Amino acid sequence: MIGGFGLVAYPARWGSSGIMSFICNHEGVVYEKNLGKDTQAVVSKMSLFNPDPTWSKSKDQ
């Protein structure tokens, strides 16, 4: 992505406060995915907005 932004939202405690993580781009498109028990580690390694086919567009848009 060039000239935009992305953001990520994820549960503070996977399994207790939720299981789904969300990413959103500058156009407002929201994707969701269950990143599992290692959510915080996975999210900490994210540096680009580049959803692969395992991310699903959120149905609540």
Beta strands, then each sheet from edge to edge (+ up, - down):
strand 1: 6-9
strand 2: 20-25
strand 3: 30-34
strand 4: 56-57
sheet 1: 1+ 2- 3+ 4-
end
